[in-house]
Amino acid sequence: MLNFVHHVHYVVRDRDAMVAYMEKNFGMKPTKLEVHEDRGMKDALYKVGPTLIEITEPLDPKSGIGQHLAQNGPGVYHVSWGVANVRQVARDLAAKGNKLRGQGGVTQSPRGYSSVNIEPASSQGIWFQLSEG
């Protein structure tokens, strides 16, 4: 079912400082810089083989990702695994007793991929995200 690491999502206090760090230390420039005012975040995106690295600075400390940063500090927010047919995966996971986040379990990313998120209470405390596209 899990085919590859789709993306690794980091949360940071300062996206632009992290962009400078990535370039200085790893010679990497982001493939895209984005600001999502409606979602309250600034992102830097990097491609490493088939894997996307998302670095996010929350703009709203009251948002979910802002609260995560306040409680846990900077670091990995989640890892998403690439799957085929995410809608079928969502149905299969729900049938196995997993509680899924969102309506019907499948959400759409602003970057065009679809994801299903398993509530950590269903998965031994780990946030599993599975993505397609």
Summary of the structure (lengths in Angstrom):
residues: 133
radius of gyration: 15.2
end to end distance: 14.8
largest distance: 47.0
contacts: 378
relative contact order: 0.19
helix: 28%
strand: 38%
